[in-house]
Amino acid sequence: MPNKRQPPRPRDRIIGARLRAIRLERTTYRLQQAADVLGWGLATMSRIENGKRHISTEEVAMILTAYRIPAAEREEIIKEARAENASGWWDRPLPGIPAEMGTIASYEADAISLTDWSVSLVPGLLQIEDYTTALCRSDGLSTDVAKLYCLARRRRQKILGTVDYTAYISETALRTRFGSHEAHRAQIGHLLQARERGIPIRVVPEHLPVALISHSWLYMTFPHTTPVVNVEIAGGGVYLHDEQAEPYVASLARLDHIALSTAESQTRLRMILKEV
């Protein structure tokens, strides 16, 4: 019987979607038939395929065996599932840091592409420590908690260079200062250097009509499953899946249309750096 004790992880959606694809493409089983063969309930099987309950490596092996997947291929998929089930730092949350920060890091670790749209702040994946510290202090957090936020940010930022990442940032966010004058300049300089690290920065100029994309969000794509959008709200974020995420494809196209090119964005960043 599948494990009921562990809550589902974001990556369980990827595993479940892959198992569903295998069932549909490699077997003649309907969902109820697959559940009957395994001796599980229909609801359990449905929740596994939809990533709504955690699935262990052993259960992946049971399903693949029931689907008569050849041994060599089965072992390769099990190996991948074992890696996906391995714990990351987000499974050991830092005291004082919202669980949401670990959740978004878990999604990012599984993604193959990330597209950020940031309205009022520099995206977390691109923040320098002084910027993050000043942001935390402006929210009334203690110095000790601010240090933990910086540590969590650094851990999240390790994903850069391993995933296709693009950041769209409003010019308003770039001109809004958090911390000292020197920290502001250092943050803009860090964004200028991002291009050298293969990270495209696209600036959305001030005074453009961006009503349809007036809130910040992160669009994430994954292997074997549909995109997920993390929409920022006060105190955390909301995750949109499947048809809820579809409107953001149009928002991406809108951003691509109105944002400056990467070269133009570099010029705008240098201009801002001179002015701040």
C-alpha positions in Angstrom: 0.0 0.0 0.0 1.4 3.4 -0.9 3.0 5.4 1.9 0.4 7.7 3.6 2.7 9.3 6.2 4.9 11.6 4.0 3.2 14.6 2.5 3.6 15.0 -1.3 6.6 17.0 -2.6 6.6 19.2 -5.6 8.7 16.6 -7.5 6.1 14.0 -6.9 4.1 15.7 -9.7 7.0 14.9 -12.1 7.2 11.2 -11.0 3.4 10.9 -11.1 3.1 12.5 -14.6 5.8 10.2 -15.9 4.1 7.1 -14.5 0.8 8.2 -16.1 2.5 8.7 -19.5 4.0 5.2 -19.2 0.5 3.7 -18.4 -1.2 5.4 -21.3 1.6 4.8 -23.9 2.9 1.4 -22.9 -0.1 -0.4 -21.5 -3.8 -0.9 -22.2 -4.7 -0.3 -18.6 -7.3 2.2 -17.5 -6.6 3.8 -14.2 -9.0 1.5 -12.4 -7.4 -1.6 -14.0 -3.9 -0.4 -13.0 -5.2 0.1 -9.4 -6.7 -3.4 -9.4 -3.5 -5.0 -10.6 -1.5 -3.3 -7.9 -4.2 -3.9 -5.2 -4.6 -0.2 -4.5 -7.7 2.0 -4.5 -8.7 4.1 -7.5 -8.4 7.3 -5.5 -4.9 6.4 -4.4 -3.8 5.7 -7.9 -5.3 8.9 -9.2 -3.5 10.9 -6.5 -0.2 9.3 -7.3 -0.5 10.1 -11.0 -1.5 13.7 -10.2 1.4 14.2 -7.7 -1.0 14.7 -4.8 0.6 12.1 -2.6 4.2 11.0 -2.0 5.4 7.9 -3.8 8.5 6.0 -2.7 11.1 4.4 -4.9 9.8 0.9 -4.0 6.3 1.9 -5.2 7.7 3.2 -8.4 9.3 -0.2 -8.9 6.0 -2.0 -8.2 4.1 0.1 -10.8 6.8 -0.4 -13.5 6.8 -4.1 -12.8 3.0 -4.2 -13.1 3.3 -2.4 -16.4 5.9 -5.0 -17.6 8.5 -2.4 -18.4 11.8 -4.2 -19.4 14.3 -4.6 -16.6 17.0 -2.4 -17.9 14.6 0.5 -18.6 12.8 -0.1 -15.3 16.1 0.2 -13.3 17.0 3.4 -15.1 13.6 5.0 -14.2 13.9 3.7 -10.6 17.4 5.3 -10.4 16.0 8.6 -11.6 13.1 8.4 -9.1 15.6 7.6 -6.3 17.5 10.8 -7.2 14.3 12.8 -7.3 13.3 11.5 -3.9 16.7 12.5 -2.3 16.4 15.2 0.3 17.6 18.7 -0.5 18.3 21.6 1.9 14.7 22.6 1.6 13.6 19.4 3.5 15.5 20.7 6.5 14.0 24.2 6.9 16.0 26.9 8.7 14.4 28.2 11.9 12.7 31.5 11.4 12.4 31.0 7.6 9.0 30.5 6.1 8.4 27.0 4.7 7.4 28.7 1.5 11.1 29.4 0.8 11.9 25.7 0.9 8.9 24.9 -1.3 9.9 27.3 -4.1 13.5 26.0 -3.9 12.2 22.4 -4.3 10.2 23.4 -7.5 13.3 25.3 -8.8 15.5 22.3 -8.3 13.3 20.1 -10.5 12.6 22.7 -13.3 14.3 22.8 -16.7 13.5 26.5 -17.2 12.6 29.5 -15.0 11.2 32.8 -16.1 10.9 35.6 -13.5 8.8 38.7 -13.7 9.5 41.1 -10.8 7.4 44.2 -10.4 8.8 45.9 -7.3 11.9 44.0 -6.2 15.0 42.5 -7.7 14.2 38.7 -8.0 15.4 36.6 -5.1 17.6 34.5 -7.3 19.6 37.7 -8.3 19.7 39.5 -5.0 23.0 40.3 -3.3 23.3 39.9 0.4 23.2 43.6 1.3 20.0 44.0 -0.7 18.4 41.0 1.0 19.5 42.2 4.4 18.1 45.7 3.8 14.8 44.3 2.5 14.4 42.1 5.6 15.2 45.0 7.9 12.6 47.2 6.1 10.1 44.5 7.0 11.0 44.7 10.7 12.9 41.5 10.9 15.8 41.1 13.3 19.5 41.0 12.1 19.7 37.3 13.0 16.6 36.4 11.0 17.9 38.6 8.1 21.1 36.5 8.1 19.1 33.3 7.8 17.2 34.8 4.9 20.5 35.6 3.2 21.7 32.0 3.8 18.5 30.6 2.3 18.8 33.0 -0.7 22.4 31.8 -1.3 21.3 28.2 -1.3 18.5 29.0 -3.8 20.9 30.8 -6.0 23.0 27.7 -6.5 20.5 26.6 -9.1 21.7 29.3 -11.4 23.9 27.9 -14.1 22.1 24.5 -14.0 18.8 25.7 -15.3 17.6 28.0 -18.2 16.8 31.2 -16.3 15.5 34.6 -17.6 14.6 37.6 -15.5 12.2 40.3 -16.5 12.5 43.2 -14.1 10.6 46.5 -14.0 12.7 49.6 -14.2 10.8 50.8 -11.1 12.2 47.8 -9.1 15.7 48.7 -10.3 15.4 52.3 -9.2 13.9 51.5 -5.8 16.7 51.5 -3.2 16.9 49.1 -0.3 19.9 49.8 2.0 22.7 52.1 1.4 23.6 54.0 -1.7 26.6 51.7 -2.1 24.4 48.6 -1.7 22.1 49.8 -4.4 25.0 50.4 -6.8 26.4 47.0 -6.0 23.1 45.3 -6.7 22.8 47.0 -10.1 26.4 46.0 -10.8 25.6 42.4 -10.0 22.8 42.5 -12.5 25.1 43.9 -15.1 27.5 41.0 -14.5 24.7 38.4 -14.9 25.1 38.5 -18.6 28.6 37.2 -18.3 27.2 34.2 -16.3 24.8 33.5 -19.1 21.7 34.9 -17.4 19.5 37.1 -19.6 18.2 40.3 -17.9 15.3 42.0 -19.6 14.3 45.4 -18.3 10.7 46.6 -18.6 10.8 50.4 -18.9 8.9 52.7 -16.6 5.5 54.1 -17.6 4.6 51.2 -19.9 1.0 49.8 -19.5 1.6 46.5 -17.7 -1.8 46.1 -16.1 -2.1 42.5 -17.2 1.2 41.6 -15.6 1.1 43.9 -12.6 2.0 41.2 -10.0 5.2 39.3 -9.7 5.4 35.6 -10.7 7.8 32.8 -11.6 7.0 30.6 -14.5 8.6 27.1 -14.3 8.7 24.3 -16.8 9.5 20.7 -16.0 10.2 17.4 -17.7 7.2 15.1 -18.1 4.7 17.5 -16.5 2.9 20.8 -17.1 4.3 24.2 -16.2 3.7 25.7 -12.7 3.4 29.4 -11.9 4.3 30.8 -8.5 2.4 34.0 -7.9 3.8 36.2 -5.2 1.3 37.4 -2.5 1.9 38.9 0.9 3.5 36.4 3.2 4.1 33.7 0.6 3.0 32.5 -2.8 0.2 30.7 -4.6 1.0 27.8 -7.0 -1.0 27.6 -10.2 -1.1 24.3 -12.1 -2.5 23.0 -15.4 -5.3 25.3 -16.8 -4.7 27.9 -14.1 -1.1 28.4 -15.4 -2.1 28.6 -19.1 -2.9 32.4 -19.1 0.7 33.1 -18.2 1.9 31.9 -21.6 0.3 35.0 -23.0 1.8 37.1 -20.2 5.2 35.7 -21.2 4.6 36.8 -24.8 3.5 40.2 -23.6 6.6 40.6 -21.5 8.8 39.6 -24.4 7.1 42.2 -26.6 7.4 45.2 -24.2 10.7 44.5 -22.5 14.0 45.9 -23.8 16.4 43.4 -25.5 19.2 42.0 -23.4 21.6 44.5 -25.1 19.3 47.4 -24.5 18.7 46.3 -21.0 22.5 46.4 -20.4 22.5 50.0 -21.6 19.6 50.8 -19.3 21.3 49.2 -16.3 24.4 51.2 -17.0 22.4 54.4 -17.2 20.6 53.6 -13.9 24.0 52.8 -12.3 25.2 56.3 -13.2 22.1 58.0 -11.9 21.7 56.3 -8.5 
